[in-house]
Every structure is written in C-alpha cells, then in structure tokens.
C-alpha cells in the first residue's frame, strides 16, 4: 500500500511555472518581470529566520537574486532562530535606509515595536510565508494555502496506509490503524493552519474508530515542536515509543521534513527496520527527505516552490516602490489580531516516489544528480 500512486492535490508539473530563468536545477529563479529594472534602485531589507534549514537558505537566495535582477540593493540577514537578533537586524535595516522590508519572522508576535519604527519611517512591510501577528503595520502577506497543505499531508498519510485510494476516496480498510501526530512550532502562525487542515481530514476517522492515537496525544499543544527542531521531534517520538510499548505504529503525521528525519531516527533506534517504517509525511521537499522517499523510508512530502514564493514577494515590493498596488487573491483569511492582512496564496503539491521526477526534476527545482 505504501507504493500506491495518487494524484489528489498534485498540480501537474506543466502547471508549475517554468518562466523562471536559469539552467535546470537553478533554484534561484529569475526575473519577476516587474517594472523595476535599472530604474528601481533602493535598498530592500530581507529578514530570514535561520540557516539551519536548507529551505530558508533557498528562500533568501531566491528573494535576493530576483530583487537584484530588478536593480535593488539587498540587505539579507539570517537570525539563527534568535528573536532579539532578528529584531536588531530589522532595526539596522531601518536605520540603514531600507525602502521596504520582507520578513519571515521567527515568532510572529514579537515584532510589534520594530514594525512601528518601520511605519514611522514610511517603510512598507511584506510578511513572507509566516504571518506577523499583533501589528497593524504589516502591509501584505504572501504564503502558500497552509490549510490545504495540512489537508494534503493528511490525505497522503491515509493513502499511504490504504485508508484512502489514489483518488482520495475511502477504501474498505476498516482498521483500526495506529497513528501518531506531530505539529510545528507554536510560535509560527502557519503551524496551526497545517495542523487544523490535517485534522479536518483525520479527526472524523479518529471519531469513527478507523484511526487510533496510541499515545492519546491529539491536542496541538501536546504535539507541537518548538522551533521545528528535528532533535525535539526525535525526543518526543522516543518518549511515545516508551509510552506505547509494543504497539505498532502504522502512520505518523509529520508537518515538516526536518521533523520527519528526527522521527525516522527515533523509530529505527526503537526497533523499526528501514524497510518497514510507518507511513511518514513531511513538507518542503528538502533533499535529504526526497532521498529518503526514494529509498522507501519517508512516504511523502509537500512541495512548495520557493522560487514562486520569492517571485510573489519581490513583485509585491516592486509594485509598492513603483507606487502601484500589489496583486492579492485573499482578503479574508489572515487576521493577525489587528487587521486582515491582504494576501497572495500559492498552491502546493504532494510528492511521493511515484511523481518526484515529474514534479521536482521536471520543474527544474532539482537535478537528478541532486537526488543521488
């Protein structure tokens, strides 16, 4: 059942934008086609949370290269998941004359004061992938449809276990199937969207007895992993194995590839063989996890094309600095506690061993050599 094909939620590779320039495997993307060009100029501050994840390194590189192609000077900073460092970096960007800020926050509730400084200086702020909460001074937000990401994770989990067929329809598999649940960092607004999306699919099956959570841990607060740290996920999985004893786990909902690696490490240390692991999900299509999928260990991941996310953030900044209104496609969902932040949501794609070549290599996100 773990090798069953499925198409639900998968955007055809041809739909993924190939307008991004560069040779195959160039993850830095290309020009947004905006109106900046050589006439743009000015400094744009880009604050990223950490370099501990290859995903955020790619995001930073993508945003920087695309802004530079439009003629902007870029101040790109990584805060290594330290909140005071990120605040200080943004303050420095403001004092150094940044004309716009793109911020992927570490904790979306801790930037109120520094964003007021930006507003006082007339600097527009784009929240990048993670919503910044508690401040009226967030002008726009660009991300993926994070609730749908969670739906895709849960759907792929259930397909992998044979509860759903390849079209996402219920099979006659009655179970019960034993699953354990993980969620992302509680200070990341996206984590609750991922979890709520997944639970919209999973909870009805817990209620009817098809799925059982042997640890009994189903609340977000119980399953969340602070800062998305793999070692924390590994430790929690080890504790779960101690709690449940000889009970075999059929599936693990993991919201991020880094956590999946920690979970797999705990399972293999706890007696599971690599060719008989539970169905394990993920997110971000990081190289290590894609290789794990190819090897038959991790079952799935969610591909979020960071080139397109960077392209949208850059287009927003360029429009604002050209005196134009950025394009948005959601003006209802993202309430940061002070305002509904106008947003642009991108689509994501389920990836398994059956379609990784088409989706990841075919789109030029990776080369075949990257995944060897």
DALIN-V150628 format. One record per pair of residues at least 12 apart in sequence whose C-alpha atoms are under 10 Angstrom apart, sorted by the first residue. I is the first residue (numbers start at 1). J is the second residue. Records with the same first field share a line. If there is no record, write none. Layout:
I: J, J
//
This chain:
1: 159, 160, 161, 162, 163, 165, 279
2: 157, 158, 159, 160, 161, 162, 276, 277, 278, 279, 296, 297, 298, 299, 300, 352, 353
3: 159, 160, 161, 162, 296, 299, 352, 353, 354
4: 159, 160, 161, 162, 165, 166, 352, 353, 354
5: 159, 160, 165, 166, 167, 352, 353, 354, 355
6: 155, 156, 159, 160, 164, 165, 166, 167, 168, 350, 351, 352, 354, 355
7: 156, 165, 166, 167, 168, 349, 350, 351, 354, 355
8: 152, 155, 156, 159, 165, 166, 167, 168, 169, 349, 350
9: 148, 149, 151, 152, 153, 155, 156, 167, 168, 302, 347, 348, 349, 350, 351
10: 152, 302, 303, 347, 348, 349, 350, 351, 355, 359
11: 347, 348, 349, 350, 359
12: 349, 355, 358, 359, 363
13: 349, 355, 356, 357, 358, 359, 360, 361, 362, 363, 364
14: 358, 359, 362, 363
15: 359, 363
16: 305, 308, 347, 348, 349, 359, 360, 362, 363, 364
17: 305, 307, 308, 363
18: 30, 308, 362, 363, 364, 365
19: 31, 32, 33, 308
20: 32, 33, 307, 308, 311, 363, 364
21: 364
22: 364
23: 364, 365, 367
24: 361, 362, 363, 364, 365, 366, 367, 368
25: 360, 361, 362, 363, 364, 365, 366, 367, 368, 369, 370
26: 62, 307, 364, 365, 366, 367
27: 58, 59, 61, 62, 305, 306, 307, 364, 365, 366
28: 58, 59, 60, 61, 62, 63, 64, 65, 66, 306, 307, 308, 310, 311, 365
29: 61, 62, 63, 65, 66, 306, 307, 308, 310, 311, 364, 365
30: 62, 63, 65, 66, 67, 69, 307, 308, 310, 311
31: 65, 66, 67, 68, 69, 70, 311, 314, 315
32: 66, 67, 69, 70, 308, 310, 311, 312, 313, 314, 315, 318
33: 66, 69, 70, 311, 314, 315, 318
34: 67, 69, 70, 311, 314, 315, 316, 317, 318, 319, 322
35: 70, 315, 318, 319, 321, 322
36: 67, 68, 69, 70, 71, 72, 315, 317, 318, 319, 321, 322
37: 67, 68, 69, 70, 71, 72, 318
38: 68, 69, 70, 71, 72
39: 70, 71, 72, 322
40: 67, 68, 69, 70, 71, 72, 73, 318, 321, 322
41: 67, 68, 70, 71, 72, 73, 74, 99, 321
42: 71, 72, 73, 74, 97, 98, 99, 100, 321
43: 67, 68, 71, 72, 73, 74, 75, 93, 94, 96, 97, 98, 99, 100, 101
44: 64, 67, 68, 72, 73, 74, 75, 76, 93, 94, 97, 98, 99, 100, 101, 102, 123, 314, 317, 318
45: 64, 73, 74, 75, 76, 77, 89, 90, 92, 93, 94, 96, 97, 98, 99, 100, 101, 102, 103, 125
46: 60, 63, 64, 74, 75, 76, 77, 78, 89, 90, 93, 98, 100, 101, 102, 103, 104, 126, 128
47: 60, 75, 76, 77, 78, 79, 86, 87, 89, 90, 93, 101, 102, 103, 104, 105, 106, 127, 128
48: 60, 76, 77, 78, 79, 80, 81, 86, 89, 102, 103, 104, 105, 106, 128
49: 77, 78, 79, 80, 81, 82, 83, 85, 86, 103, 104, 105, 106, 107
50: 77, 78, 79, 80, 81, 82, 86, 104, 105, 106
51: 77, 78, 79, 80, 81
52: 78, 80, 81, 229, 258
53: 80, 228, 229, 257, 258, 284, 286
54: 258, 284, 285, 286, 287, 288
55: 284, 285, 286, 287, 304, 305, 306
56: 78, 104, 306
57: 78
58: 306, 307, 310
59: 104, 128, 129, 305, 306, 307, 308, 309, 310
60: 76, 77, 78, 104, 306, 310
61: 76, 306, 307, 310
62: 306, 307, 308, 309, 310, 311, 314
63: 76, 102, 306, 307, 308, 309, 310, 311, 312, 313, 314
64: 76, 310, 314
65: 310, 314
66: 307, 310, 311, 313, 314, 315
67: 310, 311, 313, 314, 315, 317, 318
68: 314
70: 314, 315, 318
72: 99, 318
73: 98
74: 93, 98, 101
75: 89, 90, 92, 93, 96, 98, 101
76: 89, 93, 102
77: 89, 90, 93, 103
78: 104
79: 105, 106
80: 106
81: 105, 106, 107, 227
82: 106, 107
83: 105, 106, 107, 108, 110, 111
84: 106, 110, 111
86: 103, 104, 105, 106, 107, 110, 111
87: 105, 106, 110, 111, 112, 113, 114, 115
88: 114
89: 114
90: 102, 103, 111, 114, 115, 117, 118
91: 113, 114, 115, 117, 118
93: 118
94: 114, 115, 117, 118, 119, 121, 122, 123
95: 117, 118, 121
97: 121, 123
98: 118, 121, 123, 124
99: 118, 121, 122, 123, 124, 125, 317, 320, 321
100: 118, 122, 123, 124, 125, 126, 317, 318, 320, 321
101: 115, 118, 123, 124, 125, 126, 127, 128, 138, 317
102: 124, 125, 126, 127, 128, 129, 140, 141, 142, 310, 313, 314, 316, 317
103: 125, 126, 127, 128, 129, 130, 131, 132, 138, 141, 313
104: 126, 127, 128, 129, 130, 131, 132
105: 127, 128, 129, 130, 131, 132, 133, 187, 188, 189
106: 130, 132, 185, 187, 188, 227
107: 130, 131, 132, 133, 185, 186, 187, 188, 189, 227
108: 127, 130, 131, 132, 133, 134, 135, 187, 188, 189, 190, 336
109: 131, 132, 133, 134, 135, 187, 188, 189, 336, 337
110: 132, 133, 134, 135, 187
111: 132, 133, 134, 135, 137
112: 132, 133, 134, 135, 136, 137, 138
113: 135, 137
114: 135, 137
115: 132, 135, 136, 137, 138
116: 135, 136, 137, 138
117: 137
118: 137, 138
119: 136, 137, 138, 139
120: 137
123: 137, 139, 321
124: 137, 138, 139, 140, 317, 320, 321
125: 137, 138, 139, 140, 141, 316, 317, 320
126: 138, 139, 140, 141, 142, 313, 314, 316, 317, 341, 343
127: 139, 140, 141, 142, 143, 313, 341, 343
128: 140, 141, 142, 143, 309, 310, 312, 313
129: 141, 142, 143, 144, 145, 146, 188, 189, 190, 306, 309, 310, 313, 344, 345
130: 142, 143, 144, 187, 188, 189, 190, 191
131: 143, 188, 189, 190, 334, 335, 336, 341, 343
132: 188, 189, 334, 335, 336, 337, 341
133: 188, 189, 334, 335, 336, 337, 338, 339, 341
134: 335, 336, 337, 338, 339
135: 336, 337, 338, 339
136: 336, 337, 338, 339, 340, 341
137: 338, 339, 341
138: 336, 338, 339, 340, 341, 342
139: 316, 320, 339, 340, 341, 342, 343
140: 313, 316, 317, 326, 327, 328, 340, 341, 342, 343, 344
141: 312, 313, 316, 328, 330, 334, 341, 342, 343, 344, 345
142: 309, 310, 311, 312, 313, 316, 328, 329, 330, 341, 342, 343, 344, 345, 346
143: 190, 304, 306, 308, 309, 310, 312, 313, 343, 344, 345, 346, 347
144: 190, 304, 305, 306, 308, 309, 343, 344, 345, 346, 347, 348
145: 190, 193, 194, 197, 304, 330, 333, 344, 345, 346, 347, 348
146: 189, 190, 191, 192, 193, 194, 195, 196, 197, 345, 346, 347, 348
147: 190, 191, 192, 193, 194, 195, 196, 197, 198, 199, 200
148: 193, 194, 196, 197, 198, 347, 348, 349
149: 190, 193, 194, 195, 196, 197, 198, 255, 283, 302, 303, 304, 347, 348, 349, 350
150: 183, 190, 191, 192, 193, 194, 195, 196, 197, 198, 199, 200, 201, 253, 254, 255, 282, 283, 302
151: 193, 194, 195, 196, 197, 198, 199, 200, 201, 202
152: 168, 194, 197, 198, 201, 281, 283, 300, 301, 302, 348, 349, 350, 351
153: 194, 195, 197, 198, 199, 201, 253, 254, 255, 256, 280, 281, 282, 283, 300, 301, 302, 349, 350
154: 194, 195, 197, 198, 199, 200, 201, 202, 252, 253, 254, 255, 281
155: 167, 168, 169, 198, 201, 202, 281, 350
156: 168, 253, 279, 280, 281, 282, 299, 300, 301, 302, 350, 351, 352
157: 179, 198, 202, 250, 251, 252, 253, 254, 278, 279, 280, 281, 282, 299, 300, 301
158: 170, 177, 201, 202, 211, 251, 253, 279
159: 171, 279, 299
160: 250, 251, 278, 279, 280, 281, 299, 300, 352
161: 173, 175, 177, 179, 250, 251, 278, 279, 280, 299
162: 174, 175, 177
163: 175, 176, 177, 205, 210, 211
173: 210
174: 208, 209, 210, 211
175: 209, 210, 211, 212
176: 205, 206, 208, 209, 210, 211, 212, 213, 250
177: 205, 206, 209, 210, 211, 212, 213, 214, 248, 249, 250, 251
178: 206, 210, 211, 212, 213, 214, 215, 247, 248, 249, 250, 251, 252, 278
179: 202, 206, 211, 212, 213, 214, 215, 248, 249, 250, 251, 252, 253, 278, 279, 280
180: 211, 212, 213, 214, 215, 216, 217, 218, 223, 237, 240, 249, 250, 251, 252, 253, 254, 278, 280
181: 195, 198, 199, 202, 213, 215, 216, 217, 218, 219, 220, 222, 223, 224, 237, 251, 252, 253, 254, 255
182: 195, 217, 218, 219, 220, 221, 222, 223, 224, 225, 233, 236, 237, 252, 253, 254, 255, 256, 259, 260, 263
183: 195, 196, 198, 218, 219, 220, 221, 222, 223, 224, 225, 226, 228, 233, 253, 254, 255, 256, 259
184: 220, 221, 223, 224, 225, 226, 227, 228, 229, 233, 254, 255, 256, 259
185: 220, 221, 223, 224, 225, 226, 227, 228, 229, 255
186: 220, 221, 223, 224, 225, 226, 227, 228
187: 224, 225, 226, 227, 228
188: 226, 227, 228
189: 334, 336
191: 220, 224, 225, 228, 255, 256
192: 220, 224
194: 255, 256
195: 219, 220, 223, 224, 253, 254, 255
196: 220
198: 253, 255
199: 218, 220, 253
202: 253
203: 218
206: 218
211: 250, 251
212: 249, 250
213: 244, 249, 251, 252
214: 240, 241, 243, 244, 245, 247, 248, 249
215: 239, 240, 241, 242, 243, 244, 247
216: 240, 243, 244
217: 240
223: 236, 254
224: 236, 255
225: 255, 259
228: 255, 256, 257, 258, 259
229: 256, 258, 259, 262
230: 256, 257, 258, 259, 260, 261, 262, 263, 265
231: 258, 259, 261, 262, 263, 265, 266
232: 259, 262, 263
233: 254, 258, 259, 260, 261, 262, 263, 264, 265, 266
234: 259, 260, 261, 262, 263, 264, 265, 266, 267
235: 262, 263, 265, 266
236: 262, 263, 266
237: 252, 262, 263, 264, 265, 266, 267, 270
238: 262, 263, 265, 266, 267, 269, 270
239: 266
240: 266
241: 266, 267, 270, 271
242: 270
248: 272, 277, 278
249: 267, 272, 277, 278, 279
250: 276, 277, 278, 279, 280
251: 277, 278, 279, 280, 281, 299
252: 264, 277, 278, 279, 280, 281, 282, 298, 299
253: 278, 279, 280, 281, 282
254: 279, 280, 281, 282, 283, 300, 301
255: 280, 281, 282, 283, 284, 301, 302
256: 281, 282, 283, 284, 285, 286, 289, 301, 302
257: 280, 281, 282, 283, 284, 285, 286, 287, 288, 289, 290, 292, 298, 300, 301, 302
258: 282, 283, 284, 285, 286, 288, 289
259: 281, 282, 283
260: 280, 281, 282, 283, 289, 292, 297, 298, 299, 300, 301
261: 280, 282, 288, 289, 292, 297, 298
263: 280, 298
264: 277, 278, 280, 292, 297, 298
273: 297
274: 292, 295, 296, 297, 298
275: 295, 296, 297
276: 296, 297
277: 296, 297, 298, 299
278: 297, 298, 299
279: 296, 297, 298, 299, 300
280: 293, 297, 298, 299, 300, 301
281: 293, 298, 299, 300, 301, 302, 350, 351, 352
282: 298, 299, 300, 301, 302, 303, 350, 351
283: 300, 301, 302, 303, 304, 348, 349, 350, 351
284: 301, 302, 303, 304, 305, 306, 348, 349, 351
285: 300, 301, 302, 303, 304, 305, 349, 350, 351, 352, 356, 360, 365
286: 301, 302, 303, 371
287: 366, 370, 371, 372
288: 370, 371
289: 301, 371
290: 351, 352, 353, 356, 360, 370, 371, 372
291: 353, 370, 371, 372
292: 353, 371
293: 351, 352, 353, 354, 356
294: 352, 353, 354, 356, 371, 372
295: 353
296: 352, 353
298: 352, 353
299: 351, 352, 353
300: 350, 351, 352, 353, 354, 356
301: 349, 350, 351, 352, 353, 356
302: 348, 349, 350, 351, 352
303: 347, 348, 349, 350, 351, 356, 359, 360
304: 346, 347, 348, 349, 350
305: 346, 347, 348, 349, 360, 363, 365
306: 346, 365
307: 365
308: 346, 347
309: 344, 345, 346, 347
312: 326, 327, 328, 344, 345, 346
313: 326, 344
315: 327
316: 328, 344
326: 342, 343, 344
327: 342, 343, 344
328: 342, 343, 344, 345
329: 342, 343, 344, 345, 346
330: 342, 343, 344, 345
331: 343, 344
357: 371
//
